[in-house]
Amino acid sequence: MKNLILAAAALVAIAGTASASGQGYQPNKLSNVDAAELRHLVPNADVNNLTAAQIASVQAALYGSDQGKVAALRAALR
């Protein structure tokens, strides 16, 4: 059930990104999918006003090994 909800949330996030064509690429902002995954793993995460280094660390943790992922994400947000 959780996987279904997460997949639906990701699909909605992707559809929202595709329909918002005026926003363009923003290098200092997480994608909607990455932000949703981050909030799923670290529920109280604030994804606003992240530095470029924090974004790179978050993306490395999200797409890296599953071992220690939550700890790496929390460390990236400090």
N, C-alpha and C positions, 0 to 999 in steps of 0.2 A: 504494500500500500504506500509506504514512504517513497519507494522508487517511482511509482506512478505519479505521485504528487510532485516530486522533484523534477521528473521528466516534463510534466505539464507546465511547471513554473519556468523551466528552461525554454520550452517552446514558446511560451508567452513572451519571455524576455527577448528571444530572437526575433519574433514577429514584431515586437515593439521597436526594436532597433532597425529593422528593415523599413518600417513605415516612417521612421523619423529621419528621412533622408537629408534634411537641412542641417543636422548636427555635425556631420563630418567626423573625421578621425580626431580624437583627443588623446594625445600621448600621456598626459598626466591624469588619466582617469581609467579606472578598471572597466572592462566591458560589463554589460549587464549580466552575462552568464557567469563571469568570474565573481562579480559581486554577489550574485545569488548563491553560488557555491560557497563563498566565504561566509556569508550569513548563515548558511546551513550548518557549517562546521563550527563557527564561532558566532553564536546567536546575537551577542551584544556588540558586534563589530561595527565601528563607524567607518564607512568607506569614503566619507567626504574629506576633502583637503589632505589627501595622501601625497607624500612626496614621490618623485620619480623613483627614488631608491626603495621606498616602501612598496610601491607598485611592482617593481621588479622582484622584490623578495616574496611578495604574495604570489605572484605568478609562478615563480620557481617552486614554491611550496605546493601550489595547487597542481602543477603538472609534473612534479617530481615523485619520489617514492612515497608510498602510503604510510610508511613507518615514521612516526613522529610528526605527522602532517599538522595536527592541531597545535602542537607546541611551536612548530616553526611559524605557523600563521600568527599566533599570539605574539611571538617575538618580533615578527615583521611589523606589527601594528603599534609597537611601543615607541 
